[in-house]
C-alpha cells in the first residue's frame, strides 16, 4: 500500500490538527544562540542584564533556553538600526 501525497495531511486533519496552524515556538540553547548572534556567552548575559538582549527562560536548574522568535526579532532590530545609520 502506497501512501498518497496528502496522507499526512489527512492524518493531521483526522487528528484535529490543522496543517495551516502555526508551529509551536522553538526554544534555542546557548550554543545555538551564540552561533546565530555572533556574541560570546559573557556578552549575551551582560546585554541581557542591561535589557539589550532577549531574556532566557529556565527549564531547570542548569538549563536555559531562548525563544527563537525573540532572537530573530533582536537580529532584525540590529539589521534595521544599521540600515538607518
PDB file of N, CA, C and O in Angstrom:
ATOM      1  N   UNK A   1       0.838  -1.176   0.000  1.00  0.00           N
ATOM      2  CA  UNK A   1       0.000   0.000   0.000  1.00  0.00           C
ATOM      3  C   UNK A   1       0.885   1.242   0.000  1.00  0.00           C
ATOM      4  O   UNK A   1       1.742   1.402   0.869  1.00  0.00           O
ATOM      5  N   UNK A   2       0.680   2.093  -0.950  1.00  0.00           N
ATOM      6  CA  UNK A   2       1.460   3.318  -1.040  1.00  0.00           C
ATOM      7  C   UNK A   2       0.676   4.471  -0.439  1.00  0.00           C
ATOM      8  O   UNK A   2      -0.542   4.572  -0.581  1.00  0.00           O
ATOM      9  N   UNK A   3       1.408   5.325   0.228  1.00  0.00           N
ATOM     10  CA  UNK A   3       0.778   6.492   0.845  1.00  0.00           C
ATOM     11  C   UNK A   3       0.598   7.571  -0.216  1.00  0.00           C
ATOM     12  O   UNK A   3       1.485   7.821  -1.033  1.00  0.00           O
ATOM     13  N   UNK A   4      -0.549   8.189  -0.184  1.00  0.00           N
ATOM     14  CA  UNK A   4      -0.774   9.286  -1.113  1.00  0.00           C
ATOM     15  C   UNK A   4      -0.026  10.514  -0.609  1.00  0.00           C
ATOM     16  O   UNK A   4       0.283  10.600   0.579  1.00  0.00           O
ATOM     17  N   UNK A   5       0.269  11.461  -1.488  1.00  0.00           N
ATOM     18  CA  UNK A   5       0.996  12.656  -1.062  1.00  0.00           C
ATOM     19  C   UNK A   5       0.286  13.420   0.053  1.00  0.00           C
ATOM     20  O   UNK A   5       0.926  14.133   0.826  1.00  0.00           O
ATOM     21  N   UNK A   6      -1.024  13.271   0.133  1.00  0.00           N
ATOM     22  CA  UNK A   6      -1.789  14.005   1.140  1.00  0.00           C
ATOM     23  C   UNK A   6      -2.105  13.164   2.363  1.00  0.00           C
ATOM     24  O   UNK A   6      -2.910  13.579   3.195  1.00  0.00           O
ATOM     25  N   UNK A   7      -1.487  11.980   2.497  1.00  0.00           N
ATOM     26  CA  UNK A   7      -1.839  11.104   3.609  1.00  0.00           C
ATOM     27  C   UNK A   7      -1.486  11.732   4.952  1.00  0.00           C
ATOM     28  O   UNK A   7      -2.234  11.567   5.916  1.00  0.00           O
ATOM     29  N   UNK A   8      -0.374  12.443   5.040  1.00  0.00           N
ATOM     30  CA  UNK A   8      -0.021  13.115   6.296  1.00  0.00           C
ATOM     31  C   UNK A   8      -1.026  14.206   6.619  1.00  0.00           C
ATOM     32  O   UNK A   8      -1.397  14.401   7.777  1.00  0.00           O
ATOM     33  N   UNK A   9      -1.462  14.918   5.585  1.00  0.00           N
ATOM     34  CA  UNK A   9      -2.443  15.971   5.781  1.00  0.00           C
ATOM     35  C   UNK A   9      -3.763  15.382   6.260  1.00  0.00           C
ATOM     36  O   UNK A   9      -4.413  15.939   7.145  1.00  0.00           O
ATOM     37  N   UNK A  10      -4.156  14.261   5.676  1.00  0.00           N
ATOM     38  CA  UNK A  10      -5.392  13.608   6.077  1.00  0.00           C
ATOM     39  C   UNK A  10      -5.298  13.124   7.515  1.00  0.00           C
ATOM     40  O   UNK A  10      -6.251  13.264   8.281  1.00  0.00           O
ATOM     41  N   UNK A  11      -4.166  12.561   7.882  1.00  0.00           N
ATOM     42  CA  UNK A  11      -3.962  12.085   9.248  1.00  0.00           C
ATOM     43  C   UNK A  11      -4.013  13.253  10.220  1.00  0.00           C
ATOM     44  O   UNK A  11      -4.624  13.154  11.284  1.00  0.00           O
ATOM     45  N   UNK A  12      -3.370  14.360   9.856  1.00  0.00           N
ATOM     46  CA  UNK A  12      -3.360  15.535  10.727  1.00  0.00           C
ATOM     47  C   UNK A  12      -4.772  16.084  10.891  1.00  0.00           C
ATOM     48  O   UNK A  12      -5.170  16.462  11.992  1.00  0.00           O
ATOM     49  N   UNK A  13      -5.533  16.129   9.790  1.00  0.00           N
ATOM     50  CA  UNK A  13      -6.887  16.641   9.848  1.00  0.00           C
ATOM     51  C   UNK A  13      -7.766  15.708  10.668  1.00  0.00           C
ATOM     52  O   UNK A  13      -8.605  16.166  11.444  1.00  0.00           O
ATOM     53  N   UNK A  14      -7.582  14.410  10.501  1.00  0.00           N
ATOM     54  CA  UNK A  14      -8.355  13.437  11.259  1.00  0.00           C
ATOM     55  C   UNK A  14      -8.048  13.547  12.742  1.00  0.00           C
ATOM     56  O   UNK A  14      -8.920  13.296  13.574  1.00  0.00           O
ATOM     57  N   UNK A  15      -6.823  13.918  13.083  1.00  0.00           N
ATOM     58  CA  UNK A  15      -6.440  14.052  14.483  1.00  0.00           C
ATOM     59  C   UNK A  15      -6.862  15.406  15.046  1.00  0.00           C
ATOM     60  O   UNK A  15      -6.653  15.679  16.228  1.00  0.00           O
ATOM     61  N   UNK A  16      -7.452  16.250  14.211  1.00  0.00           N
ATOM     62  CA  UNK A  16      -7.900  17.554  14.666  1.00  0.00           C
ATOM     63  C   UNK A  16      -6.812  18.613  14.615  1.00  0.00           C
ATOM     64  O   UNK A  16      -6.949  19.677  15.218  1.00  0.00           O
ATOM     65  N   UNK A  17      -5.737  18.326  13.900  1.00  0.00           N
ATOM     66  CA  UNK A  17      -4.640  19.278  13.775  1.00  0.00           C
ATOM     67  C   UNK A  17      -4.687  19.864  12.379  1.00  0.00           C
ATOM     68  O   UNK A  17      -4.649  19.132  11.390  1.00  0.00           O
ATOM     69  N   UNK A  18      -4.766  21.137  12.299  1.00  0.00           N
ATOM     70  CA  UNK A  18      -4.798  21.806  11.005  1.00  0.00           C
ATOM     71  C   UNK A  18      -3.381  21.942  10.476  1.00  0.00           C
ATOM     72  O   UNK A  18      -2.479  22.339  11.212  1.00  0.00           O
ATOM     73  N   UNK A  19      -3.179  21.616   9.210  1.00  0.00           N
ATOM     74  CA  UNK A  19      -1.846  21.733   8.628  1.00  0.00           C
ATOM     75  C   UNK A  19      -1.439  23.185   8.455  1.00  0.00           C
ATOM     76  O   UNK A  19      -0.259  23.476   8.260  1.00  0.00           O
ATOM     77  N   UNK A  20      -2.400  24.104   8.523  1.00  0.00           N
ATOM     78  CA  UNK A  20      -2.080  25.518   8.383  1.00  0.00           C
ATOM     79  C   UNK A  20      -1.845  26.189   9.731  1.00  0.00           C
ATOM     80  O   UNK A  20      -1.566  27.387   9.776  1.00  0.00           O
ATOM     81  N   UNK A  21      -1.952  25.446  10.828  1.00  0.00           N
ATOM     82  CA  UNK A  21      -1.735  26.045  12.147  1.00  0.00           C
ATOM     83  C   UNK A  21      -0.260  26.368  12.324  1.00  0.00           C
ATOM     84  O   UNK A  21       0.607  25.658  11.814  1.00  0.00           O
ATOM     85  N   UNK A  22       0.016  27.438  13.045  1.00  0.00           N
ATOM     86  CA  UNK A  22       1.414  27.826  13.250  1.00  0.00           C
ATOM     87  C   UNK A  22       2.144  26.789  14.091  1.00  0.00           C
ATOM     88  O   UNK A  22       1.562  26.148  14.966  1.00  0.00           O
ATOM     89  N   UNK A  23       3.420  26.642  13.807  1.00  0.00           N
ATOM     90  CA  UNK A  23       4.198  25.686  14.580  1.00  0.00           C
ATOM     91  C   UNK A  23       4.459  26.274  15.959  1.00  0.00           C
ATOM     92  O   UNK A  23       4.464  27.495  16.119  1.00  0.00           O
ATOM     93  N   UNK A  24       4.676  25.428  16.949  1.00  0.00           N
ATOM     94  CA  UNK A  24       4.920  25.934  18.302  1.00  0.00           C
ATOM     95  C   UNK A  24       6.241  26.678  18.363  1.00  0.00           C
ATOM     96  O   UNK A  24       7.131  26.429  17.550  1.00  0.00           O
ATOM     97  N   UNK A  25       6.378  27.583  19.312  1.00  0.00           N
ATOM     98  CA  UNK A  25       7.640  28.324  19.434  1.00  0.00           C
ATOM     99  C   UNK A  25       8.808  27.362  19.635  1.00  0.00           C
ATOM    100  O   UNK A  25       8.699  26.380  20.369  1.00  0.00           O
ATOM    101  N   UNK A  26       9.907  27.655  18.984  1.00  0.00           N
ATOM    102  CA  UNK A  26      11.106  26.827  19.097  1.00  0.00           C
ATOM    103  C   UNK A  26      12.008  27.427  20.154  1.00  0.00           C
ATOM    104  O   UNK A  26      12.169  28.646  20.222  1.00  0.00           O
ATOM    105  N   UNK A  27      12.592  26.585  20.971  1.00  0.00           N
ATOM    106  CA  UNK A  27      13.491  27.021  22.025  1.00  0.00           C
ATOM    107  C   UNK A  27      14.925  26.719  21.637  1.00  0.00           C
ATOM    108  O   UNK A  27      15.228  25.638  21.133  1.00  0.00           O
ATOM    109  N   UNK A  28      15.809  27.685  21.874  1.00  0.00           N
ATOM    110  CA  UNK A  28      17.216  27.554  21.493  1.00  0.00           C
ATOM    111  C   UNK A  28      18.085  27.474  22.732  1.00  0.00           C
ATOM    112  O   UNK A  28      17.882  28.215  23.694  1.00  0.00           O
ATOM    113  N   UNK A  29      19.049  26.576  22.704  1.00  0.00           N
ATOM    114  CA  UNK A  29      20.037  26.501  23.782  1.00  0.00           C
ATOM    115  C   UNK A  29      21.158  27.490  23.488  1.00  0.00           C
ATOM    116  O   UNK A  29      21.280  27.988  22.369  1.00  0.00           O
ATOM    117  N   UNK A  30      21.976  27.770  24.501  1.00  0.00           N
ATOM    118  CA  UNK A  30      23.019  28.786  24.395  1.00  0.00           C
ATOM    119  C   UNK A  30      23.955  28.601  23.204  1.00  0.00           C
ATOM    120  O   UNK A  30      24.226  29.585  22.516  1.00  0.00           O
ATOM    121  N   UNK A  31      24.469  27.396  22.915  1.00  0.00           N
ATOM    122  CA  UNK A  31      25.380  27.281  21.766  1.00  0.00           C
ATOM    123  C   UNK A  31      24.748  27.745  20.448  1.00  0.00           C
ATOM    124  O   UNK A  31      25.428  28.349  19.619  1.00  0.00           O
ATOM    125  N   UNK A  32      23.470  27.471  20.252  1.00  0.00           N
ATOM    126  CA  UNK A  32      22.817  27.905  19.016  1.00  0.00           C
ATOM    127  C   UNK A  32      22.608  29.424  19.015  1.00  0.00           C
ATOM    128  O   UNK A  32      22.732  30.064  17.970  1.00  0.00           O
ATOM    129  N   UNK A  33      22.296  29.999  20.171  1.00  0.00           N
ATOM    130  CA  UNK A  33      22.149  31.453  20.266  1.00  0.00           C
ATOM    131  C   UNK A  33      23.486  32.115  19.943  1.00  0.00           C
ATOM    132  O   UNK A  33      23.533  33.091  19.195  1.00  0.00           O
ATOM    133  N   UNK A  34      24.568  31.587  20.502  1.00  0.00           N
ATOM    134  CA  UNK A  34      25.907  32.119  20.236  1.00  0.00           C
ATOM    135  C   UNK A  34      26.200  32.081  18.740  1.00  0.00           C
ATOM    136  O   UNK A  34      26.695  33.058  18.177  1.00  0.00           O
ATOM    137  N   UNK A  35      25.896  30.952  18.094  1.00  0.00           N
ATOM    138  CA  UNK A  35      26.134  30.826  16.649  1.00  0.00           C
ATOM    139  C   UNK A  35      25.302  31.803  15.841  1.00  0.00           C
ATOM    140  O   UNK A  35      25.785  32.347  14.847  1.00  0.00           O
ATOM    141  N   UNK A  36      24.073  32.035  16.241  1.00  0.00           N
ATOM    142  CA  UNK A  36      23.192  32.911  15.480  1.00  0.00           C
ATOM    143  C   UNK A  36      23.554  34.377  15.609  1.00  0.00           C
ATOM    144  O   UNK A  36      23.501  35.118  14.628  1.00  0.00           O
ATOM    145  N   UNK A  37      23.923  34.806  16.816  1.00  0.00           N
ATOM    146  CA  UNK A  37      24.115  36.245  17.032  1.00  0.00           C
ATOM    147  C   UNK A  37      25.569  36.674  16.982  1.00  0.00           C
ATOM    148  O   UNK A  37      25.846  37.868  16.862  1.00  0.00           O
ATOM    149  N   UNK A  38      26.502  35.747  17.070  1.00  0.00           N
ATOM    150  CA  UNK A  38      27.914  36.097  16.968  1.00  0.00           C
ATOM    151  C   UNK A  38      28.492  36.751  18.208  1.00  0.00           C
ATOM    152  O   UNK A  38      29.538  37.397  18.142  1.00  0.00           O
ATOM    153  N   UNK A  39      27.823  36.588  19.331  1.00  0.00           N
ATOM    154  CA  UNK A  39      28.329  37.110  20.596  1.00  0.00           C
ATOM    155  C   UNK A  39      28.775  35.958  21.482  1.00  0.00           C
ATOM    156  O   UNK A  39      28.284  34.837  21.349  1.00  0.00           O
ATOM    157  N   UNK A  40      29.696  36.234  22.376  1.00  0.00           N
ATOM    158  CA  UNK A  40      30.110  35.214  23.335  1.00  0.00           C
ATOM    159  C   UNK A  40      29.129  35.168  24.495  1.00  0.00           C
ATOM    160  O   UNK A  40      28.305  36.065  24.675  1.00  0.00           O
ATOM    161  N   UNK A  41      29.237  34.108  25.273  1.00  0.00           N
ATOM    162  CA  UNK A  41      28.346  33.889  26.414  1.00  0.00           C
ATOM    163  C   UNK A  41      28.312  35.110  27.329  1.00  0.00           C
ATOM    164  O   UNK A  41      27.236  35.579  27.700  1.00  0.00           O
ATOM    165  N   UNK A  42      29.476  35.622  27.691  1.00  0.00           N
ATOM    166  CA  UNK A  42      29.536  36.749  28.627  1.00  0.00           C
ATOM    167  C   UNK A  42      28.851  37.990  28.062  1.00  0.00           C
ATOM    168  O   UNK A  42      28.186  38.717  28.801  1.00  0.00           O
ATOM    169  N   UNK A  43      29.004  38.239  26.767  1.00  0.00           N
ATOM    170  CA  UNK A  43      28.366  39.398  26.141  1.00  0.00           C
ATOM    171  C   UNK A  43      26.850  39.238  26.116  1.00  0.00           C
ATOM    172  O   UNK A  43      26.117  40.205  26.323  1.00  0.00           O
ATOM    173  N   UNK A  44      26.386  38.028  25.866  1.00  0.00           N
ATOM    174  CA  UNK A  44      24.938  37.759  25.855  1.00  0.00           C
ATOM    175  C   UNK A  44      24.352  38.043  27.226  1.00  0.00           C
ATOM    176  O   UNK A  44      23.357  38.758  27.341  1.00  0.00           O
ATOM    177  N   UNK A  45      24.966  37.484  28.272  1.00  0.00           N
ATOM    178  CA  UNK A  45      24.436  37.679  29.620  1.00  0.00           C
ATOM    179  C   UNK A  45      24.569  39.128  30.078  1.00  0.00           C
ATOM    180  O   UNK A  45      23.699  39.620  30.798  1.00  0.00           O
ATOM    181  N   UNK A  46      25.622  39.817  29.685  1.00  0.00           N
ATOM    182  CA  UNK A  46      25.782  41.234  30.019  1.00  0.00           C
ATOM    183  C   UNK A  46      24.663  42.051  29.385  1.00  0.00           C
ATOM    184  O   UNK A  46      24.036  42.874  30.052  1.00  0.00           O
ATOM    185  N   UNK A  47      24.413  41.825  28.106  1.00  0.00           N
ATOM    186  CA  UNK A  47      23.356  42.567  27.410  1.00  0.00           C
ATOM    187  C   UNK A  47      21.977  42.216  27.962  1.00  0.00           C
ATOM    188  O   UNK A  47      21.099  43.077  28.027  1.00  0.00           O
ATOM    189  N   UNK A  48      21.780  40.961  28.360  1.00  0.00           N
ATOM    190  CA  UNK A  48      20.511  40.582  28.989  1.00  0.00           C
ATOM    191  C   UNK A  48      20.292  41.389  30.262  1.00  0.00           C
ATOM    192  O   UNK A  48      19.193  41.891  30.499  1.00  0.00           O
ATOM    193  N   UNK A  49      21.334  41.518  31.084  1.00  0.00           N
ATOM    194  CA  UNK A  49      21.197  42.248  32.343  1.00  0.00           C
ATOM    195  C   UNK A  49      20.956  43.737  32.110  1.00  0.00           C
ATOM    196  O   UNK A  49      20.356  44.407  32.950  1.00  0.00           O
ATOM    197  N   UNK A  50      21.419  44.253  30.979  1.00  0.00           N
ATOM    198  CA  UNK A  50      21.201  45.656  30.616  1.00  0.00           C
ATOM    199  C   UNK A  50      19.866  45.869  29.886  1.00  0.00           C
ATOM    200  O   UNK A  50      19.480  47.005  29.612  1.00  0.00           O
ATOM    201  N   UNK A  51      19.168  44.772  29.574  1.00  0.00           N
ATOM    202  CA  UNK A  51      17.904  44.875  28.855  1.00  0.00           C
ATOM    203  C   UNK A  51      18.068  45.064  27.363  1.00  0.00           C
ATOM    204  O   UNK A  51      17.132  45.484  26.683  1.00  0.00           O
ATOM    205  N   UNK A  52      19.259  44.756  26.839  1.00  0.00           N
ATOM    206  CA  UNK A  52      19.530  44.946  25.402  1.00  0.00           C
ATOM    207  C   UNK A  52      19.551  43.637  24.635  1.00  0.00           C
ATOM    208  O   UNK A  52      19.969  43.610  23.477  1.00  0.00           O
ATOM    209  N   UNK A  53      19.108  42.548  25.257  1.00  0.00           N
ATOM    210  CA  UNK A  53      19.080  41.236  24.612  1.00  0.00           C
ATOM    211  C   UNK A  53      17.917  40.460  25.218  1.00  0.00           C
ATOM    212  O   UNK A  53      17.612  40.640  26.397  1.00  0.00           O
ATOM    213  N   UNK A  54      17.258  39.597  24.438  1.00  0.00           N
ATOM    214  CA  UNK A  54      16.128  38.833  24.974  1.00  0.00           C
ATOM    215  C   UNK A  54      16.521  38.000  26.200  1.00  0.00           C
ATOM    216  O   UNK A  54      17.610  37.430  26.259  1.00  0.00           O
ATOM    217  N   UNK A  55      15.621  37.946  27.159  1.00  0.00           N
ATOM    218  CA  UNK A  55      15.847  37.170  28.378  1.00  0.00           C
ATOM    219  C   UNK A  55      15.712  35.676  28.093  1.00  0.00           C
ATOM    220  O   UNK A  55      14.911  35.257  27.257  1.00  0.00           O
ATOM    221  N   UNK A  56      16.504  34.893  28.797  1.00  0.00           N
ATOM    222  CA  UNK A  56      16.389  33.440  28.679  1.00  0.00           C
ATOM    223  C   UNK A  56      15.314  32.945  29.636  1.00  0.00           C
ATOM    224  O   UNK A  56      14.905  33.656  30.554  1.00  0.00           O
ATOM    225  N   UNK A  57      14.873  31.740  29.411  1.00  0.00           N
ATOM    226  CA  UNK A  57      13.907  31.066  30.284  1.00  0.00           C
ATOM    227  C   UNK A  57      14.613  29.870  30.907  1.00  0.00           C
ATOM    228  O   UNK A  57      15.408  29.201  30.247  1.00  0.00           O
ATOM    229  N   UNK A  58      14.330  29.603  32.152  1.00  0.00           N
ATOM    230  CA  UNK A  58      14.927  28.453  32.831  1.00  0.00           C
ATOM    231  C   UNK A  58      13.987  27.252  32.705  1.00  0.00           C
ATOM    232  O   UNK A  58      12.819  27.312  33.089  1.00  0.00           O
ATOM    233  N   UNK A  59      14.523  26.172  32.163  1.00  0.00           N
ATOM    234  CA  UNK A  59      13.754  24.931  32.099  1.00  0.00           C
ATOM    235  C   UNK A  59      14.079  24.039  33.290  1.00  0.00           C
ATOM    236  O   UNK A  59      13.351  23.091  33.588  1.00  0.00           O
ATOM    237  N   UNK A  60      15.156  24.348  33.954  1.00  0.00           N
ATOM    238  CA  UNK A  60      15.594  23.590  35.114  1.00  0.00           C
ATOM    239  C   UNK A  60      16.738  24.332  35.769  1.00  0.00           C
ATOM    240  O   UNK A  60      17.069  25.452  35.382  1.00  0.00           O
ATOM    241  N   UNK A  61      17.335  23.706  36.756  1.00  0.00           N
ATOM    242  CA  UNK A  61      18.417  24.363  37.494  1.00  0.00           C
ATOM    243  C   UNK A  61      19.602  24.721  36.590  1.00  0.00           C
ATOM    244  O   UNK A  61      20.255  25.744  36.797  1.00  0.00           O
ATOM    245  N   UNK A  62      19.874  23.889  35.601  1.00  0.00           N
ATOM    246  CA  UNK A  62      21.041  24.117  34.736  1.00  0.00           C
ATOM    247  C   UNK A  62      20.675  24.106  33.258  1.00  0.00           C
ATOM    248  O   UNK A  62      21.482  23.708  32.418  1.00  0.00           O
ATOM    249  N   UNK A  63      19.475  24.539  32.946  1.00  0.00           N
ATOM    250  CA  UNK A  63      19.032  24.522  31.548  1.00  0.00           C
ATOM    251  C   UNK A  63      18.314  25.820  31.208  1.00  0.00           C
ATOM    252  O   UNK A  63      17.190  26.057  31.650  1.00  0.00           O
ATOM    253  N   UNK A  64      18.975  26.653  30.421  1.00  0.00           N
ATOM    254  CA  UNK A  64      18.381  27.913  29.970  1.00  0.00           C
ATOM    255  C   UNK A  64      18.134  27.847  28.475  1.00  0.00           C
ATOM    256  O   UNK A  64      18.912  27.260  27.723  1.00  0.00           O
ATOM    257  N   UNK A  65      17.035  28.458  28.059  1.00  0.00           N
ATOM    258  CA  UNK A  65      16.684  28.490  26.643  1.00  0.00           C
ATOM    259  C   UNK A  65      16.187  29.880  26.287  1.00  0.00           C
ATOM    260  O   UNK A  65      15.757  30.642  27.152  1.00  0.00           O
ATOM    261  N   UNK A  66      16.252  30.197  24.997  1.00  0.00           N
ATOM    262  CA  UNK A  66      15.734  31.443  24.461  1.00  0.00           C
ATOM    263  C   UNK A  66      14.664  31.093  23.442  1.00  0.00           C
ATOM    264  O   UNK A  66      14.751  30.061  22.775  1.00  0.00           O
ATOM    265  N   UNK A  67      13.657  31.942  23.318  1.00  0.00           N
ATOM    266  CA  UNK A  67      12.602  31.749  22.329  1.00  0.00           C
ATOM    267  C   UNK A  67      13.144  32.223  20.983  1.00  0.00           C
ATOM    268  O   UNK A  67      13.591  33.362  20.848  1.00  0.00           O
ATOM    269  N   UNK A  68      13.099  31.341  19.995  1.00  0.00           N
ATOM    270  CA  UNK A  68      13.671  31.625  18.680  1.00  0.00           C
ATOM    271  C   UNK A  68      13.107  32.910  18.072  1.00  0.00           C
ATOM    272  O   UNK A  68      13.860  33.703  17.506  1.00  0.00           O
ATOM    273  N   UNK A  69      11.806  33.125  18.181  1.00  0.00           N
ATOM    274  CA  UNK A  69      11.196  34.329  17.600  1.00  0.00           C
ATOM    275  C   UNK A  69      11.756  35.602  18.229  1.00  0.00           C
ATOM    276  O   UNK A  69      11.906  36.615  17.545  1.00  0.00           O
ATOM    277  N   UNK A  70      12.066  35.562  19.523  1.00  0.00           N
ATOM    278  CA  UNK A  70      12.632  36.734  20.197  1.00  0.00           C
ATOM    279  C   UNK A  70      14.061  36.999  19.712  1.00  0.00           C
ATOM    280  O   UNK A  70      14.458  38.151  19.542  1.00  0.00           O
ATOM    281  N   UNK A  71      14.823  35.935  19.492  1.00  0.00           N
ATOM    282  CA  UNK A  71      16.186  36.083  18.970  1.00  0.00           C
ATOM    283  C   UNK A  71      16.125  36.625  17.545  1.00  0.00           C
ATOM    284  O   UNK A  71      16.886  37.525  17.189  1.00  0.00           O
ATOM    285  N   UNK A  72      15.229  36.086  16.734  1.00  0.00           N
ATOM    286  CA  UNK A  72      15.079  36.571  15.352  1.00  0.00           C
ATOM    287  C   UNK A  72      14.673  38.042  15.319  1.00  0.00           C
ATOM    288  O   UNK A  72      15.168  38.803  14.488  1.00  0.00           O
ATOM    289  N   UNK A  73      13.770  38.449  16.222  1.00  0.00           N
ATOM    290  CA  UNK A  73      13.350  39.850  16.286  1.00  0.00           C
ATOM    291  C   UNK A  73      14.520  40.742  16.697  1.00  0.00           C
ATOM    292  O   UNK A  73      14.670  41.845  16.173  1.00  0.00           O
ATOM    293  N   UNK A  74      15.341  40.279  17.622  1.00  0.00           N
ATOM    294  CA  UNK A  74      16.515  41.049  18.049  1.00  0.00           C
ATOM    295  C   UNK A  74      17.479  41.231  16.874  1.00  0.00           C
ATOM    296  O   UNK A  74      17.991  42.328  16.648  1.00  0.00           O
ATOM    297  N   UNK A  75      17.723  40.148  16.128  1.00  0.00           N
ATOM    298  CA  UNK A  75      18.603  40.228  14.953  1.00  0.00           C
ATOM    299  C   UNK A  75      18.025  41.207  13.936  1.00  0.00           C
ATOM    300  O   UNK A  75      18.753  42.041  13.397  1.00  0.00           O
ATOM    301  N   UNK A  76      16.724  41.113  13.669  1.00  0.00           N
ATOM    302  CA  UNK A  76      16.076  42.031  12.723  1.00  0.00           C
ATOM    303  C   UNK A  76      16.222  43.479  13.182  1.00  0.00           C
ATOM    304  O   UNK A  76      16.431  44.372  12.362  1.00  0.00           O
ATOM    305  N   UNK A  77      16.112  43.715  14.495  1.00  0.00           N
ATOM    306  CA  UNK A  77      16.275  45.060  15.028  1.00  0.00           C
ATOM    307  C   UNK A  77      17.682  45.599  14.801  1.00  0.00           C
ATOM    308  O   UNK A  77      17.857  46.779  14.497  1.00  0.00           O
ATOM    309  N   UNK A  78      18.673  44.748  14.947  1.00  0.00           N
ATOM    310  CA  UNK A  78      20.059  45.149  14.697  1.00  0.00           C
ATOM    311  C   UNK A  78      20.229  45.513  13.224  1.00  0.00           C
ATOM    312  O   UNK A  78      20.858  46.519  12.896  1.00  0.00           O
ATOM    313  N   UNK A  79      19.670  44.699  12.348  1.00  0.00           N
ATOM    314  CA  UNK A  79      19.769  44.951  10.907  1.00  0.00           C
ATOM    315  C   UNK A  79      19.079  46.265  10.556  1.00  0.00           C
ATOM    316  O   UNK A  79      19.633  47.079   9.818  1.00  0.00           O
ATOM    317  N   UNK A  80      17.864  46.476  11.085  1.00  0.00           N
ATOM    318  CA  UNK A  80      17.125  47.714  10.798  1.00  0.00           C
ATOM    319  C   UNK A  80      17.877  48.946  11.306  1.00  0.00           C
ATOM    320  O   UNK A  80      17.934  49.966  10.619  1.00  0.00           O
ATOM    321  N   UNK A  81      18.454  48.854  12.506  1.00  0.00           N
ATOM    322  CA  UNK A  81      19.143  50.026  13.051  1.00  0.00           C
ATOM    323  C   UNK A  81      20.422  50.328  12.269  1.00  0.00           C
ATOM    324  O   UNK A  81      20.802  51.491  12.135  1.00  0.00           O
ATOM    325  N   UNK A  82      21.086  49.299  11.753  1.00  0.00           N
ATOM    326  CA  UNK A  82      22.292  49.549  10.959  1.00  0.00           C
ATOM    327  C   UNK A  82      21.942  50.066   9.568  1.00  0.00           C
ATOM    328  O   UNK A  82      22.736  50.788   8.964  1.00  0.00           O
ATOM    329  N   UNK A  83      20.767  49.711   9.048  1.00  0.00           N
ATOM    330  CA  UNK A  83      20.330  50.224   7.749  1.00  0.00           C
ATOM    331  C   UNK A  83      19.998  51.713   7.817  1.00  0.00           C
ATOM    332  O   UNK A  83      20.138  52.427   6.824  1.00  0.00           O
ATOM    333  N   UNK A  84      19.563  52.181   8.981  1.00  0.00           N
ATOM    334  CA  UNK A  84      19.181  53.587   9.150  1.00  0.00           C
ATOM    335  C   UNK A  84      20.387  54.482   9.378  1.00  0.00           C
ATOM    336  O   UNK A  84      20.279  55.701   9.243  1.00  0.00           O
ATOM    337  N   UNK A  85      21.512  53.918   9.715  1.00  0.00           N
ATOM    338  CA  UNK A  85      22.714  54.719  10.006  1.00  0.00           C
ATOM    339  C   UNK A  85      23.364  55.228   8.747  1.00  0.00           C
ATOM    340  O   UNK A  85      24.382  55.917   8.812  1.00  0.00           O
TER     341      UNK A  85
END
